[in-house]
Amino acid sequence: RYVLGVSFHGLEELLVIGTFWMYFIGASYASHKGKHISAEVFSFYCSNPILRYSVSLLSNFITVSLSVLYTYYCW
């Protein structure tokens, strides 16, 4: 703006798009590498391995479903 002497209207909206892309790409990369932040409180309180596996399976299903939804939306 100061170099060209022109006002860029709507620049904030374009920055938000880039910010969301970087956030979700970083989140998907961390999830792929298994280094994402998670609150694994349930695994400390539950000693039943079948229930723990079921909750893990549900969590993975939700993650894949949301990934497909976001991919479709972005495409």
LINRASUL-V624784 format. One record per residue. RES is the residue in three letters. SS is DSSP state (A for helix, B for strand, O for the rest). D_FIRST is the distance of its C-alpha to the first C-alpha in whole Angstrom. Layout:
[[RES/SS/D_FIRST] [RES/SS/D_FIRST]]
This chain:
[[ARG/O/0] [TYR/O/4] [VAL/O/6] [LEU/O/6] [GLY/O/6] [VAL/O/5] [SER/O/6] [PHE/O/7] [HIS/O/10] [GLY/O/12] [LEU/A/10] [GLU/A/13] [GLU/A/16] [LEU/A/15] [LEU/A/15] [VAL/A/18] [ILE/A/19] [GLY/A/19] [THR/A/20] [PHE/A/23] [TRP/A/24] [MET/A/24] [TYR/A/26] [PHE/A/28] [ILE/A/29] [GLY/A/29] [ALA/A/32] [SER/A/34] [TYR/A/34] [ALA/A/35] [SER/A/38] [HIS/A/39] [LYS/A/39] [GLY/O/41] [LYS/O/39] [HIS/O/37] [ILE/O/38] [SER/O/41] [ALA/O/43] [GLU/O/46] [VAL/O/48] [PHE/A/51] [SER/A/52] [PHE/A/53] [TYR/A/55] [CYS/O/57] [SER/O/59] [ASN/O/60] [PRO/A/59] [ILE/A/59] [LEU/A/57] [ARG/A/55] [TYR/A/54] [SER/A/54] [VAL/A/51] [SER/A/49] [LEU/A/50] [LEU/A/49] [SER/A/46] [ASN/A/45] [PHE/A/46] [ILE/A/43] [THR/A/41] [VAL/A/42] [SER/A/41] [LEU/A/38] [SER/A/37] [VAL/A/38] [LEU/A/37] [TYR/A/33] [THR/A/34] [TYR/A/35] [TYR/A/32] [CYS/A/29] [TRP/O/31]]
